[in-house]
Structures are given as C-alpha cells and as structure tokens.
Amino acid sequence: MTATKTQFEAALAALVDPVTGTDYVTSKMLKSLTVDDEGNVEASIELGYPARRRAQAVGERVGEALKAAGAAGVTVNVTQNIIAHKVQGTLRVMPGVKNIIAVSSGKGGVGKSTVSANLALALAYEGATVGVLDADIYGPSQPTMLGAHGTPVSTDGKTMEPMEAHGLQINSIGFMVGEDEPMIWRGPLAAGALQQMLTQTNWHDLDYLVIDMPPGTGDIQLTLSQSVPITGAVVVTTPQDIALIDAKKGLRMFEKVNVPILGVVENMSVFICPKCGEVEHIFGEGGADRMSADYGVPVLGKLPLSAKIREQADGGCPTVAAEPESKAGEMYRDMAMKVAGAVARLGKDYTAKMPTISVTQK
Ligand SMILES: Nc1ncnc2c1ncn2[C@@H]1O[C@H](COP(=O)(O)OP(=O)(O)OP(=O)(O)O)[C@@H](O)[C@H]1O
C-alpha cells in the first residue's frame, strides 16, 4: 500500500530545518506536495534565508525523509525567497530594503564594526543581496574595513548611489566627512543626518541592510532605534562584566522600543595561542551565556580574539571576504545563518500589501 499525501506531509512536519529551527510544514516552507499513482512524490520547498550553499543539503534531507515515509521516488525543488518582515510600531518597511539588521553595542571598541562587516559579507556569501550602512558617527570604520573609498555619486542631486565593495552596497558617514575628522554631533542633528543617509541612498533590492550603529545607548541610539524601521537587533559584547552591563542596557533599549532582539555576539571570547593552541579566556568566561539565560536571547556566536581577524578587518578585507572557508570564516558564517534564521522566524510584513486608505471629509 502506498503512503498518502497526508503521511508525507506529516513526515515533513516532523523534520526541523537546521537554520530556522522550525519544521517545513508549520513554517509554510513546504509550498506544494504531490503524489502520483506510482507513489512518486514531488515537493517544493521555499527557504526564507540565504540558501545558495545550503539548498542542495536541504533538498537531500527532505528527499530522505519522504523516502523513509514510503515514497517510491522523490523530486524536491528548493528555492530561496527572502521576504520583508515586520518592523516596530507604526513604521513601514523601506522601499528597496526588505530587512534592516541593527548591530549595536553598549560601549565602543568591542568589535561591533568588525562583526557588522563580516555579518554582511557572510549573508552575501550565502546568497543574499546585502548592504551596509555605517551609522557609527563617532568613528566610521566601514570605508576602511571594506576597502571602499571615494564619495557616493548622485545622479539627480537628491539621492546617492551606494558605493560597492566585496559585492556589498555601502554608505557611510565617513564618505561625507573625512574618516579622521573629529565629529561632534548633537543628538537630534546626528539622528537626522543618519536618517537622511538611510532614506536618500538608492539601495538596490536588498534582502538585508546591516546598520553599524553608533556605540552606546544614548540619545542618538534611542532616536535611531525608534525612527529606523528595524527588523531585528544584534548586540555585540566582549565577555568582561563591564561590557556586559552596557550590553544589557542595549538589550533593554531595543526591548523598550519593541525591536526584536535577534541575539548576542560575544567577541574576543577566547584567545587561542597560535603557537601552542592553548585556550585562554582573557576577558572572562561565560558572560554572553549568562546574559542569554537572563534575557532569553540566543548567543549567535563567540568569536575568538585573533590577530588575523584584526589584520584582515583593518586591512580592508575582513575574514569572510579574505578566507570564507577558514575556521574563523566559518564561525562568522554560522553566526550569519543564525541571524538569518532568527529573521526568517519573525512575522511577515503586510504593510506593503495594503494600500493607503485616505478618507477626505468635507
Ligand atoms: N575578534 C577580534 N580579534 C582581534 N581583534 C579584533 C576582533 N574584533 C575586532 N577587533 C579589532 O578591534 C578593533 C576595534 O574593533 P571595531 O572597530 O570593530 O570595534 P567597534 O566596537 O565597532 O568600535 P567603535 O565603537 O569604536 O566603532 C579593530 O582594530 C578591530 O580590527
């Protein structure tokens, strides 16, 4: 007796996708499933995360599950469709940008920009169209880190074309003012300038825009987290208690303005001696794990303190661009897939589907 469509669907309802952590049926990743008279099954799976390098493996796992459920033969079609997810409050998703990921830190110097650059590169490496907005007004480092120099071109005098490097679309406050010029901003002015840079850049069809936020949780950061339509936030910290206290402030700030927290990244987590391989917890141990337990947010990655990471980032070719398949490159890619998985689990944006209803009364 051949198995029925319901039985095959049940098999996929019991199969958990490794990136989203959800099954293929409840999450609606299974788009169609047909069974012919000979018991051959054809299934279509649509993945809501960058899947260029993972689609094959997903197809094979789904095929195996269908065979185990009794399929005579299987054809599994896997496609990628990254959709726009909803944003906080009454804000609307920006045209040309499906999802904004804000990368923030409670204090400066913890590696927020390095994480932002590698996150963006890793999402692109895995098959997404990605942009970076360097909003770090105190020290815009993306032009240096991504090796992008010059001034964005404007064809209409109103909007700017993003710069391009390593396949990313980039804009930075550093392109407008010299990277080494001191920038003294008052809160509202800075937030206004950044908002303008965000909306006046011609982002082309981005699946994700990674925003390298100014460090801290002051006025500017709060205004930005309220006024920029953010899909989710990533908080970067180092393991010291003092950094963690500030990182917790960051988590609370996003919570207050209803921005979903995608998770925490612990940077400079351990030092692995390049000579003897000994692992040393220079800045302490377990901080991000404790924070994760206290706040119910996942740890997205733990990056080692590594001279190579620093040299590559500071030299204009961050680890994921220089050596995507290295151990550190893999750590960044795992982190990026956790971010993409967390975004994929968020609610869909429906505002684009709804026309504006205007009522005029006389
Ligand atoms: N995992 C790491 N191992 C070694 N060096 C690192 C690591 N991550 C970042 N760095 C280095 O630490 C320095 C500070 O990093 P980065 O600029 O990313 O921090 P930041 O939090 O964005 O700082 P700021 O808030 O001042 O902009 C840089 O020189 C960077 O190359």
The ligand as a Tripos MOL2 file, in Angstrom:
@<TRIPOS>MOLECULE
LIG
   31    33     1     0     0
SMALL
NO_CHARGES

@<TRIPOS>ATOM
      1 N1         37.8090   39.1450   17.2660 N.pl3     1 LIG1
      2 C1         38.7640   40.0630   17.1850 C.ar      1 LIG1
      3 N2         40.0690   39.7600   17.3990 N.ar      1 LIG1
      4 C2         41.0340   40.7180   17.3160 C.ar      1 LIG1
      5 N3         40.8090   41.9900   17.0290 N.ar      1 LIG1
      6 C3         39.5280   42.3540   16.8110 C.ar      1 LIG1
      7 C4         38.4410   41.4230   16.8670 C.ar      1 LIG1
      8 N4         37.2940   42.0830   16.5970 N.ar      1 LIG1
      9 C5         37.6320   43.3620   16.3790 C.ar      1 LIG1
     10 N5         38.9650   43.5260   16.5160 N.ar      1 LIG1
     11 C6         39.7430   44.7650   16.3510 C.3       1 LIG1
     12 O1         39.4190   45.6300   17.4310 O.3       1 LIG1
     13 C7         39.3800   46.9710   16.9710 C.3       1 LIG1
     14 C8         38.0090   47.5720   17.2900 C.3       1 LIG1
     15 O2         37.0600   46.8740   16.5080 O.3       1 LIG1
     16 P1         35.7970   47.5840   15.8840 P.3       1 LIG1
     17 O3         36.1660   48.8520   15.2050 O.co2     1 LIG1
     18 O4         35.0610   46.5570   15.1130 O.co2     1 LIG1
     19 O5         35.0060   47.9100   17.2240 O.3       1 LIG1
     20 P2         33.7270   48.8150   17.4330 P.3       1 LIG1
     21 O6         33.0050   48.2120   18.5810 O.co2     1 LIG1
     22 O7         32.9950   48.9940   16.1740 O.co2     1 LIG1
     23 O8         34.4190   50.1550   17.8470 O.3       1 LIG1
     24 P3         33.7800   51.6190   17.8050 P.3       1 LIG1
     25 O9         32.6310   51.5600   18.6900 O.co2     1 LIG1
     26 O10        34.8930   52.4630   18.3150 O.co2     1 LIG1
     27 O11        33.4370   51.8980   16.3970 O.co2     1 LIG1
     28 C9         39.7040   46.9430   15.4860 C.3       1 LIG1
     29 O12        41.0520   47.2110   15.2880 O.3       1 LIG1
     30 C10        39.3750   45.5030   15.0790 C.3       1 LIG1
     31 O13        40.1500   45.0590   13.9860 O.3       1 LIG1
@<TRIPOS>BOND
     1     1     2 1
     2     2     3 ar
     3     2     7 ar
     4     3     4 ar
     5     4     5 ar
     6     5     6 ar
     7     6     7 ar
     8     6    10 ar
     9     7     8 ar
    10     8     9 ar
    11     9    10 ar
    12    10    11 1
    13    11    12 1
    14    11    30 1
    15    12    13 1
    16    13    14 1
    17    13    28 1
    18    14    15 1
    19    15    16 1
    20    16    17 2
    21    16    18 1
    22    16    19 1
    23    19    20 1
    24    20    21 2
    25    20    22 1
    26    20    23 1
    27    23    24 1
    28    24    25 2
    29    24    26 1
    30    24    27 1
    31    28    29 1
    32    28    30 1
    33    30    31 1
@<TRIPOS>SUBSTRUCTURE
     1 LIG1         1 GROUP 0 **** ****
